[in-house]
Amino acid sequence: DPRSKPQGGSATGTPLYADQSYVSVRGDVQHVYPLLRVSGTRFSAIVANPPFGLTWQVKSLNDSKAASSTLLTWLMCMNLRMSGGQGAFIAGTARLDREILEDPETRRAVYCVVDVANMFGGVDLPCSIAFWGDSACRTSDEPLVRLAVDSAADLHTCAQIVTDTRARMFDRLLEYDGTDEHELVSTVETFPLIQDAYR
């Protein structure tokens, strides 16, 4: 989110907007993540697109065991989010289903998934965007909202459904833990950023 600012430590990076309202932290996430954790940095909104098909080992994650870059990036996102934080996570559809959504607690944090058959031009790998919030955003018996589009250019067709789902989820979350509505940043506002990046 363009207004999302790190809390805790100070993250320095490259301003992406003229008003300096958005900062990108550049570097190998395997090396940057431990520094962000040690500094106590937390984000209200995170958009992650981990590299596909790599095996990583990050000392402070997954009991220091090697795992896929997808799983470890997901764990990093969960550890770097603020209370009430939210985000969008891009991954291969099969890997997202197998490594992220099979866990019941994780599944409750994801309120909507958009499956994109052709996310990246010239890449023959169906991908998905998982929109997530607090782990209490869905009840265990509430179905996960799952949409499908042919390409990233079609993402705009899902925006209203994701917005409505997010609104229902956050209305319940506000009742659940008393979070101030102004603390919540709309992940859906990242939709245009995702669309522009993958057109």
C-alpha positions in Angstrom: 0.0 0.0 0.0 1.4 3.4 -0.9 0.6 4.7 2.6 2.0 1.7 4.4 4.9 2.7 6.5 7.1 0.4 8.6 6.7 0.6 12.3 9.5 -0.2 14.8 12.8 0.1 13.1 13.5 2.4 10.2 13.6 0.8 6.8 15.5 2.8 4.3 15.1 2.2 0.6 14.1 3.7 -2.7 11.1 6.1 -2.7 8.7 5.0 -5.5 6.5 8.1 -5.4 7.4 11.8 -5.6 5.9 12.5 -2.2 8.2 9.9 -0.6 5.1 8.1 0.7 6.2 4.6 -0.3 9.5 3.0 0.4 10.9 -0.1 -1.2 13.4 -2.1 0.8 15.8 -3.7 -1.7 18.0 -6.7 -1.2 17.9 -10.4 -0.9 14.9 -11.1 1.3 16.7 -14.0 3.0 19.2 -11.4 4.3 16.9 -8.4 4.8 14.2 -10.4 6.8 16.4 -11.1 9.8 17.4 -7.4 10.0 13.7 -6.3 9.9 12.8 -8.8 12.6 15.6 -7.7 14.9 14.7 -4.1 14.4 11.0 -4.8 15.3 9.8 -3.5 11.9 6.1 -4.3 11.2 4.0 -3.4 8.2 0.3 -2.7 7.9 0.2 -4.0 4.3 2.4 -6.4 2.5 2.4 -7.6 -1.2 4.7 -10.5 -1.8 5.7 -12.3 -5.0 8.4 -14.8 -4.0 10.6 -16.4 -6.6 9.1 -19.7 -7.7 10.7 -23.1 -7.3 13.7 -22.3 -5.1 14.7 -24.0 -1.9 15.8 -21.7 0.9 17.0 -22.0 4.4 16.4 -19.2 6.8 17.7 -19.8 10.3 14.8 -18.3 12.2 12.0 -19.9 10.1 10.7 -23.5 9.8 12.9 -24.8 12.6 15.9 -23.8 10.4 15.0 -26.5 7.9 15.2 -25.9 4.2 11.9 -25.3 2.5 10.4 -23.7 -0.6 10.8 -20.0 -1.2 7.0 -19.8 -1.3 6.5 -21.2 2.2 9.4 -19.2 3.7 8.2 -16.0 2.1 4.7 -16.6 3.5 6.2 -17.1 7.0 8.2 -13.9 6.6 5.0 -12.0 5.7 3.1 -13.4 8.7 6.0 -12.4 11.0 6.4 -8.9 9.6 2.7 -7.9 9.7 1.2 -5.6 12.2 -1.7 -6.6 14.3 -4.7 -6.2 11.9 -2.3 -6.1 9.0 -3.2 -7.5 5.6 -1.7 -8.4 2.3 -1.7 -10.0 -1.1 0.5 -13.0 -1.8 1.3 -14.3 -5.3 2.3 -17.9 -5.8 1.9 -20.9 -8.1 -1.6 -22.2 -7.6 -0.6 -25.8 -6.8 2.1 -24.7 -4.4 -0.2 -22.2 -2.7 -2.8 -24.9 -2.2 -0.3 -27.5 -1.0 2.0 -25.5 1.2 -0.1 -22.6 2.4 -3.8 -23.4 2.3 -3.6 -26.9 3.7 -2.9 -25.5 7.1 -6.2 -24.8 8.8 -5.0 -21.7 10.8 -3.4 -20.2 7.7 -6.5 -21.0 5.6 -8.6 -18.9 8.1 -6.3 -15.9 7.5 -6.9 -16.0 3.7 -10.3 -14.4 2.8 -10.1 -14.5 -1.0 -8.0 -16.3 -3.7 -7.9 -15.2 -7.3 -6.6 -17.9 -9.6 -5.0 -16.5 -12.7 -4.4 -19.0 -15.5 -1.9 -16.7 -17.3 -0.4 -14.3 -14.8 3.0 -13.9 -16.4 3.2 -13.8 -20.2 5.1 -16.7 -21.7 5.2 -18.6 -18.4 3.2 -21.8 -18.4 2.3 -21.9 -14.7 -1.1 -21.1 -13.3 -0.8 -18.6 -10.4 -2.9 -17.3 -7.6 -3.2 -14.2 -5.5 -4.2 -14.9 -1.9 -5.6 -11.9 0.0 -5.0 -12.3 3.7 -5.8 -10.6 6.9 -5.9 -11.5 10.6 -6.1 -15.2 11.4 -9.6 -14.6 12.8 -11.0 -13.1 9.7 -13.0 -16.3 8.7 -14.7 -18.8 10.8 -13.7 -22.4 10.3 -17.0 -23.2 8.6 -17.0 -20.1 6.4 -16.0 -21.0 2.8 -13.0 -19.4 1.2 -14.0 -17.1 -1.7 -12.2 -18.3 -4.8 -12.4 -16.6 -8.2 -10.7 -17.4 -11.5 -9.6 -15.3 -14.4 -7.8 -16.0 -17.6 -5.0 -13.4 -17.4 -3.7 -10.6 -15.2 -5.4 -8.1 -17.6 -8.7 -9.5 -16.3 -8.0 -8.8 -12.6 -10.3 -5.7 -12.6 -13.3 -8.1 -12.9 -12.6 -9.4 -9.4 -11.9 -6.1 -7.7 -15.5 -5.5 -6.4 -15.9 -9.1 -5.1 -12.5 -8.9 -3.3 -13.6 -5.4 -1.9 -16.9 -6.8 -0.7 -15.3 -9.9 0.9 -12.7 -7.7 2.6 -15.4 -5.4 4.0 -17.4 -8.3 5.5 -14.2 -9.8 6.9 -13.1 -6.5 8.5 -16.6 -5.7 9.9 -16.4 -9.0 11.7 -12.8 -8.3 12.8 -13.7 -4.9 14.2 -16.4 -6.6 16.3 -14.0 -9.5 17.2 -11.1 -7.5 18.7 -12.1 -3.9 18.8 -9.6 -2.8 16.2 -10.0 0.8 15.1 -11.2 1.0 11.5 -8.7 3.7 10.7 -5.8 1.3 11.5 -6.9 -1.0 8.7 -5.3 -0.4 5.2 -7.2 -1.6 2.2 -5.3 -4.4 0.5 -7.6 -4.0 -2.5 -6.0 -0.6 -3.2 -2.9 -2.7 -4.2 -5.0 -4.2 -7.0 -4.0 -1.5 -9.5 -0.4 -2.0 -8.5 -0.6 -5.7 -9.2 -2.5 -5.2 -12.4 0.0 -2.7 -13.7 2.9 -4.9 -12.8 1.6 -8.0 -14.7 -0.1 -6.5 -17.7 
